[in-house]
Amino acid sequence: MVDLSNNFLGKTAPNPTVLASGFMGVTGLSMASAAKHGAGMVTIKSLSLQPRKGHKTPVIVGFDMGMLNAVGLSNPGVEFGVEELKVAKKAAKVPVIASVFADTTENFAKAAAAVMPAQPDFLEIDISCPNVDSEFGIPFAADPKSATDVARAVKKVVGSVPLIVKLSPNVTQIVPIAKAVEAAGADALNCINTLKGMVIDPIARRPVLTNKFGGISGPALKPVAIRCVYECYGAVKIPIIGTGGVTTGQDAVEMMMAGASAVGVGSALYYRGLDAFNLIATEMKDWMKKEGFSSPKDLVGLAHGQ
Ligand SMILES: Cc1cc2nc3c(=O)[nH]c(=O)nc-3n(C[C@H](O)[C@H](O)[C@H](O)COP(=O)(O)O)c2cc1C
């Protein structure tokens, strides 16, 4: 018998899938809808202290193996988001992850404190968006010292709410960053945010996105995400949400074998619709049944051998 229920830092989810931040927006009911369609946990679109418009369109383009986006972290701000998180907490019936980002360490702590009244099950900090460099400079996730400062400052204001730090693949070495945020008090990692890229329109003779650069997500990102999860799993003791290109149940199995304890799902919603969560969970279950596994926890880190 396969039982897909999954324990992540003491919270039980019906399966290892997690709605990734940035998909399904910021409303409590849209997060609840993802849960109804099988998401094991749900993450709100990252919130900032003040509302943000984001970049000028076009902000998203598909290519043969994935998507490139430079939405620019548009969101209605923490004041709006905290109320929606309260709705999600009541309606979703699965663990709810708040997500915040900011331009300074101090504002990260302020944004984190502002969502605490919603009592999210976890707080994720997005220190790794690759699409806002022109405004915010190099992401905090690109440097162990900056990543440490933010993680430490946020940890001070979240009390008993576990802190998840979302890391970037846009670094030469991810392991020192992972170790630094673990030492700073992070309770979990989310590997990874999008990979910086560009798509050119040959007829227009210019990049498609107004921001020129964007973040690659979807199937093209999967091997990068799996590599990052694998490297971090070997270096830290805290659990990892593996995010990047998971589209099928087998992708989720591979991510867990690399070392993920839960699996983020984002772009798959574009390819498979909202039912992606149910489909991925069912495919995982079928795969595990065929291969003789009874619980997702038995898959975690298997690719590392004995
Ligand atoms: C349109 C779009 C918006 C996103 N917004 C956020 C965000 O607000 N915060 C965040 O931490 N990650 C954001 N991400 C990154 C995703 O959460 C995820 O890390 C990435 O897309 C890789 O997963 P996937 O291949 O399953 O989509 C966004 C990604 C996309 C494509």
PDBQT file of the ligand as one rigid body, heavy atoms in Angstrom, charges set to zero:
ROOT
HETATM    1  C1  LIG A 401       5.590  33.695 -13.611  1.00  0.00    +0.000 C 
HETATM    2  C2  LIG A 401       6.445  33.306 -12.444  1.00  0.00    +0.000 A 
HETATM    3  C3  LIG A 401       6.368  34.020 -11.254  1.00  0.00    +0.000 A 
HETATM    4  C4  LIG A 401       7.167  33.658 -10.154  1.00  0.00    +0.000 A 
HETATM    5  N1  LIG A 401       7.068  34.372  -9.004  1.00  0.00    +0.000 NA
HETATM    6  C5  LIG A 401       7.813  34.006  -7.920  1.00  0.00    +0.000 A 
HETATM    7  C6  LIG A 401       7.688  34.709  -6.699  1.00  0.00    +0.000 A 
HETATM    8  O1  LIG A 401       6.916  35.649  -6.549  1.00  0.00    +0.000 OA
HETATM    9  N2  LIG A 401       8.463  34.287  -5.651  1.00  0.00    +0.000 N 
HETATM   10  C7  LIG A 401       9.317  33.215  -5.732  1.00  0.00    +0.000 A 
HETATM   11  O2  LIG A 401       9.967  32.874  -4.741  1.00  0.00    +0.000 OA
HETATM   12  N3  LIG A 401       9.434  32.530  -6.894  1.00  0.00    +0.000 NA
HETATM   13  C8  LIG A 401       8.702  32.904  -7.968  1.00  0.00    +0.000 A 
HETATM   14  N4  LIG A 401       8.799  32.198  -9.142  1.00  0.00    +0.000 N 
HETATM   15  C9  LIG A 401       9.706  31.019  -9.190  1.00  0.00    +0.000 C 
HETATM   16  C10 LIG A 401       8.920  29.733  -8.923  1.00  0.00    +0.000 C 
HETATM   17  O3  LIG A 401       8.364  29.696  -7.624  1.00  0.00    +0.000 OA
HETATM   18  C11 LIG A 401       9.807  28.484  -9.128  1.00  0.00    +0.000 C 
HETATM   19  O4  LIG A 401      10.907  28.552  -8.245  1.00  0.00    +0.000 OA
HETATM   20  C12 LIG A 401      10.325  28.360 -10.561  1.00  0.00    +0.000 C 
HETATM   21  O5  LIG A 401       9.325  28.716 -11.483  1.00  0.00    +0.000 OA
HETATM   22  C13 LIG A 401      10.823  26.951 -10.877  1.00  0.00    +0.000 C 
HETATM   23  O6  LIG A 401       9.786  26.006 -10.736  1.00  0.00    +0.000 OA
HETATM   24  P1  LIG A 401       8.926  25.456 -11.994  1.00  0.00    +0.000 P 
HETATM   25  O7  LIG A 401       9.905  25.016 -13.030  1.00  0.00    +0.000 OA
HETATM   26  O8  LIG A 401       8.096  24.346 -11.404  1.00  0.00    +0.000 OA
HETATM   27  O9  LIG A 401       8.087  26.599 -12.467  1.00  0.00    +0.000 OA
HETATM   28  C14 LIG A 401       8.042  32.545 -10.260  1.00  0.00    +0.000 A 
HETATM   29  C15 LIG A 401       8.117  31.837 -11.464  1.00  0.00    +0.000 A 
HETATM   30  C16 LIG A 401       7.336  32.192 -12.548  1.00  0.00    +0.000 A 
HETATM   31  C17 LIG A 401       7.441  31.410 -13.830  1.00  0.00    +0.000 C 
ENDROOT
TORSDOF 0
